[in-house]
Amino acid sequence: MNLRDLQYLVALAEYRHFGRAADASFVSQPTLSTQIRKLEDELGVALVERTPRKVLLTETGREIARRARGVLSQVDEIKSIAQRTRDPESGTIRLGIFPTLGPYLLPHVVPRLRERFPRLELLLREEKTEQVLHMLREGTLDAGILALPVHDESLHTEFLFEEPFLLAVPNDHELARHGPLRMDDLAEQNLLLLEDGHCLRDQALEVCHLAGAGEKTGFRATSLETLRQMVSANVGITLLPALAVKPPVAQSPNVSLVAFESPAPSRRIAMLWRKSSAMTPFFEALADVIRAIPPDLFSTEAASGRAA
C-alpha cells in the first residue's frame, strides 16, 4: 500500500467513475483500475462495486476512503511544516469563502495580501458555507472565511470584522427617503431572500423574525446580484451587506439604500482553520491583513441613499 493508491481510491470515491477519477489523478483509466484491484488484493476485501453504468464503493470502501483522506491530509500537513520552516511566506494556501462575501471582500483584500506576501500562491474556492466546512474537515481546504456562528470544535475561529446590513428598496418605495430605520419599521414588510443553503438567507430570516417582517413568497434568488436586480425591477425589497454596495460594485438603477439606526443588524465574519494545522502562526498573520482593511468599507452612512 502506498500514498498514490490511497489517492486513487479517494478520487474514485469523489467522482464515482473510473474515467473521471483517472483524469483527476493524471493517469490512464487502466492504470487506476489496476491499482485499485491491487489494493483490494492486498487488503483482502472488495472496495468497489463495479456495474456497467456506475461505480459504487462498498461500505468498507467508503470507510477506508474516509480514513485515506485523513492520511493524505496529514501528509499535506507534514509537507506544509517543512515548507513553512524553509520559507514561512511562500507556498500555496487553499482558502474557501462563501458567495455572498467573496466577490465583495476579495477586491479589497487580495491586493493587500499580494503586497504583504508577494510569493504566496492563494487558491480561492467559492462555495456555500456547509461545503466550505466539509472541505475544511476533509483537508481539501487550508482555511475558510465564513459568517459566525460556526459550531465545530475541531476548527479554530479568528474573528475578522462585523458587517452591517442596509435595506435596499426601489426609489419610489415608502421607505426610500426614510431616516435611519428602526427594526419595527420593517414590520409587515415582505423581503426578497436567497434560496436555501446560503448563510445570508438565515441571517436575513433572523432579522425578519426580530422585526416582524416576512419573506416574499414565490421567489428565491440564487445570488446576491439577482436580489439586487429584483429590487431594481420593483419586485420587492431586500437586505444587502455593506461590502456589497461599495466600489468596485457597479451601481444599479432604481435602487435606494436605507441605513438602520445603531446597533444595525449585521453579520460577524471570521477566518477558520483546523486546530491541528501546522500553519496557525501564518494564518494569524493572514487574518491580521484582512482585519486591516479600511473601516469606512463598513460604514452605512456613506452608502445610504445612493444607488447600489
N, C-alpha and C positions, 0 to 999 in steps of 0.2 A: 504494500500500500504506500502511495506517495501523495504529495500535495496536489499534483496535477490530476490524479484520479479523483480526488475529492472535489476539485474544481469542475471536472466534467459532470460529476453527479449533481452538484449544486446547480449547474447550468441546465441540466436535464429537468431538475425539479422546478426550475423557474419557467422554462419555455415549453415543457411537456411535448417536445418534438425533437427528434434526433437531428434533423437538418438545421433547425434554427439554433439549437444548443451547440452544434458543431461550428456554425458560423460565428456565434458569440465567443467561442473558445479558440477560434482561428485554427481549426484543424478540419480534416475531412470527416464526413459522416461515418465512413467505415472505421476510421481511427477511433473516434469517440465510442462507437458501438462496441468495438473490440475491447477497449479499456474498461468499459462498464461491465462487460462479461467477465473479464479477468478479475475485477474487483468482487463480483458475485462469487466467482470460484474461490477466491482467497477467503472470503468471509463465510462461505458455505450457505448462503441464503439468497433468495431472489429479491432483488431491489426494484425491479421494473416489471410491469405487466405490459407485454408487447401485443398490441392489437393492430389490425390493418389500418385503422383510421387515426388512432391516437395512442399516446404513451401515458401510462399512469404509474406512479410509484406505489409499491406495496406499502403497507403500514410500517414495516421495518425500514423500507427505503426512505420514507418520509422522515422517520426519526433519525436515521443516520445522516440524511441530508441536512437536517436541522443542526445536528451536532457538528457536521462538517463546516457549516457556515461559521460556527463559533471558533473552530480550529483555524480556519482561514483568516478570520478577523484577528485572532491572536497573533498569527504570523505577520499580518499587516502592522499590528502594534509593535512587534519586535523590530520590523524594518523602520518604523517611524522613530522608535527610540534611537536607533543608530543614526538615522538621517538628522534628527534634531540635535544629536550630540555633535555631529560633524558641522552642521550649519543650521542653527535654530530657525532662521528666517527664510529658508528655501524649501523646496519640495512642493507637494500638492496637498491641498485641502479640499475635501468634498463637503460643500455646505448646502443644506436644504433650507428652503424658505417657502412660505405659503403664498398663493397667487394674489391675495388682496393686499399684500405688503410688498412683495418683491419688486414689481415694476416701478414703485413709487419711492422706495428706500434706496435701492441699489444705485441710481444715478448720483445720489449724494454721498454714498459710502465707497463705491468701487474706486473712484479717483484717489481718495484718501488712503485706501488700502494699498494701491499701487505705489503711491509716494512713500508710504511707511515701510512696505515690504516689496521692493521692486523685483525681487527674484522669486516671489511666491506665485505659484500657479493655483488660481482659485477656480474650482469647477463648481458651478452653481446648478442646483436642481430644484425646480419649482414644482411643488406637489402640495396637495391638501394636507392638513395637519396630521391626520391619522397615518398617512403614508410616510410622512417625514419621520414620525415616531417609530414606525415599523422599520424603516431603513436604518435609523439610529441603533435600534436594538439588534438588528441583524449585522451591523458593521459595514453596510454599504454607503453610509454617510459618516463623516467625522464629527459634524456638528450641525445644529439646526437653529433657525431663528423663528420663534413661534410666539403666539399670544398665550398669556397665562390665564387661568391656572393649567398646569400640566402635572398630572399625578403619576409619577413614575420614580420609585425610589432608586432605580439604577442610574438616573440621569442627574447631573449637576445643573443647576439653574442659576444663570447670571443675569440679573435684571439690567436692561438697557435703557428703556425710556417709556414714558406714558404718552399715548397719542390720543388727543381728544377727537370727538366726532362733531361734525356740523350737519345741519339739516339742509338737504338740497330740495328745492321746490321750484315749480315753474314760475316765471316772472310775474304772472297775474294771480298767483295763489294768495290767499288771505294772510298767510304768514310771511310773504316775501319781504315786506317792509316792517316786519315786527322787530322790536328791540331784542336784547338778549332773551332767549327763550327760557321759561321755566319748564320743568318736566311736565307739569299738568297742562301746559299749552298744547301738548300732543294728545290729550285725552280725546277720544272718539275719532282720531285720525287713523287711517289705514296706510301702512307703509309698504313699499315695494321691497322685497327681500331676495336674497340669494337662495339657490337650491340647497338641499341637504348636503352635508359634508364640508361646507365652508364654516370656519370658526366665526367669521363675521356675521353669519346668519344667527348663530347662538347669541352673540353679543348684542345684535340688534333686537332679537326677541326679548332679551333681558331688559333692554331699555323700554321696549313696548310694554312689558309687564309692569315696570315701575311707573310708567306714565299713563297707564290705562289706555294705550293705543292697541291697534290690531294689525294683522297682516292683510294686504290687499289680495283677495283670492283670485285664482285663475291665472296667475303668472308667478314664475320663479326664475330669476336670472341665473345665467351660468357664469357671469363675470361682473366685476365692478363697473366696467365700461358699458355693459348692457344696461345696468341700472341707471347710469348717468344719461344714456341716450333715451331711456324711457321717461325720465324726468323732463328732458328737453322736448320730447314729443307730447308733453302734457298728459301723460298716462297716470302719473302719481308723484309721490314724494318718497324720499329715502334718506338714510344716514350715510355720510361719506366720511372716512377718516381724514385727518388734517393733511397728511402727506399726499393724499390722492387729489388734492385741489391746489397744490403748489407747483410752480415751474420745476421741471420742463413739461408738466402735463398740459396738453393743449386745451384751450377753452372750448366750451360748448355753448351754443346759443340758447336763450330762453331758460337759463338756469340761475337761480339766485341761491346764495348760501347764507344761512342764518345761524349765528353762534348761540350757544347755550350760556346762561349765566353760570358763574362758578359755584360749586365744582361741576364742570361739564361732564357728561358721560364720556367714557374713554375706554381704551384697551391698553393693557400693560404688555410690553414686548420684552422678551428675554432670549438669550442665547443658551442653548443646551448642548451638553456633550456627555458621553459616558463617564461615570466616576472612575472607571478603570483605565481611562485613556492616559497614555503617556504624554500627551500634548497639552495637558492642563495649563502650564505656565504660558504657553504660546496662545492658547485660546483666550486666556485672561487679557493678554496684550491686544489680541484681535478685538475683544469686546470693548476695551478702552478706546480704540479708534472709532468704533461705531458710536459709542456714547458721546464722543466729542463733536458730533455734527451740530450745526448751529441751532440754538434753542428756538429761534424765530420760525423754524420749519414747523413747529408745533403750535404756533400762535394762531388762534382762530379770529382775532380781531382784524388782522390784515386781509384774511380771506373772506370774511363775512361781507356779503353784499355784492361780490364780483362773480362773474360767470365762472363755472368750473370747467 
